[in-house]
Amino acid sequence: MNVEVFVQNIKFYCEQKGVKPTNACKESGVGGSFINDIERGRTPSVAKVQMLADYLGVTTSELLGEKQPATGEGDGPSENEILFRSLPPDLQEEALRYMRYLAAQSDKSEGSGD
């Protein structure tokens, strides 16, 4: 198991669901220290990985990074997703904020009757 990929995927899918990773871990039943424990070298049980995957609405393979998530456009990830995942975590957060900003701007322009 690649810990960095696993943690990055947890954060990615939490962002997609609109929930903070710590809250997702608590609400799924795996515990609030789940991510910290993994980063410290603890191997999670299969049951806990499954609980978190179920909560996030993904497969355990997707969460662990064994299988790329379905994008609805062919069998592989989109070019944008590949680029996004290649960014360091701090830049991923900034990119997500910018994408939300752009989406909000788009919603405003569509609602203006232009």
C-alpha positions in Angstrom: 0.0 0.0 0.0 1.3 3.4 -1.0 0.6 5.6 2.1 1.0 8.9 0.3 -1.4 7.9 -2.5 -3.9 6.5 0.0 -3.9 9.7 2.1 -4.1 11.9 -1.0 -7.0 9.8 -2.3 -8.8 10.2 1.0 -8.4 13.9 0.8 -9.4 14.0 -2.9 -12.6 12.0 -2.4 -13.5 14.0 0.8 -13.2 17.2 -1.2 -15.5 15.7 -3.9 -18.0 14.9 -1.2 -17.6 18.3 0.5 -16.5 17.0 3.8 -13.3 17.4 5.8 -11.1 14.3 6.0 -11.2 14.2 9.8 -15.0 14.5 9.8 -15.3 11.8 7.1 -13.1 9.4 9.2 -15.2 10.1 12.3 -18.5 9.8 10.6 -17.6 6.6 8.7 -16.6 5.0 12.0 -12.9 4.6 11.4 -11.9 7.2 14.0 -10.7 10.8 13.9 -7.0 9.8 14.1 -7.2 7.3 11.1 -5.2 9.5 8.7 -2.5 10.4 11.3 -2.2 6.7 12.3 -1.6 5.7 8.7 0.9 8.5 8.2 2.8 7.2 11.3 3.1 3.8 9.7 0.1 1.9 11.1 -1.6 -0.4 8.5 -5.3 0.0 8.5 -7.6 -3.0 8.6 -9.5 -4.1 5.5 -12.7 -3.4 7.4 -11.8 0.2 8.2 -10.7 0.9 4.6 -14.0 -0.6 3.4 -16.0 1.5 5.9 -14.3 4.7 4.7 -14.7 3.7 1.0 -18.4 3.0 1.6 -18.8 6.4 3.3 -17.1 8.2 0.4 -19.0 6.2 -2.2 -16.0 4.7 -3.9 -14.4 1.3 -4.1 -11.6 0.2 -1.8 -9.4 -0.1 -4.9 -10.1 3.5 -5.9 -9.4 4.7 -2.3 -6.1 2.7 -2.1 -5.1 3.9 -5.6 -5.1 0.4 -7.1 -7.7 1.4 -9.7 -8.3 4.9 -11.2 -11.9 6.2 -10.6 -14.3 6.1 -13.5 -14.7 9.5 -15.2 -17.6 8.6 -17.5 -15.3 9.2 -20.5 -13.6 5.9 -21.4 -11.8 3.7 -19.0 -9.1 6.0 -17.6 -8.9 9.2 -15.7 -9.3 12.5 -17.5 -6.2 14.5 -18.4 -7.3 17.2 -15.9 -7.5 14.5 -13.1 -4.1 13.2 -13.9 -2.7 16.8 -13.8 -4.6 17.5 -10.6 -3.3 14.4 -8.8 0.3 15.2 -9.9 0.1 18.5 -7.9 1.5 18.7 -4.3 -1.3 18.6 -1.7 -1.0 22.4 -1.0 -1.4 23.2 -4.7 -4.3 20.8 -4.9 -6.2 22.7 -2.2 -5.5 26.0 -4.0 -6.6 24.5 -7.4 -9.9 23.3 -5.8 -10.6 26.7 -4.3 -10.0 28.3 -7.7 -12.3 25.7 -9.4 -15.0 26.4 -6.9 -14.5 30.2 -7.6 -14.8 29.6 -11.3 -17.9 27.4 -10.8 -19.5 30.2 -8.7 -18.7 32.8 -11.3 -20.3 30.6 -14.0 -23.4 30.1 -11.9 -23.7 33.9 -11.5 -23.4 34.5 -15.2 -25.9 31.8 -16.1 -28.4 33.2 -13.6 -28.1 36.8 -14.9 -30.3 36.1 -18.0 -27.5 37.0 -20.5 
